Amino acid sequence: MNIFIGYKPNRHHLQALSECRTGHSHLQALFASALEDTKKALVRAEDSVNIHRLQGIAKALQDFLDAVETSSEVLARVDSPQ
């Protein structure tokens, strides 16, 4: 499960995520860049509090990128008759 696509995904949210993939690729690139920066900071982090904070940030960024990638597939399932 993803924090952006839950058990009962909202169609409008899925459409917005799908548009990030096609129409707003710069937003996706921004999140990917932030994820890479966070990973680099995580490698350099020394204290456990900072490591846990960076892990949470990295998880949220990765969840967003994964949600963008899978949003069109999930949207197709939501729109298809059961």
PyMOL commands that set and color helices and strands:
alter all, ss='L'
color gray80, all
select helices_A, chain A and resi 11-22+25-44+48-79
alter helices_A, ss='H'
color red, helices_A
deselect
rebuild
show_as cartoon
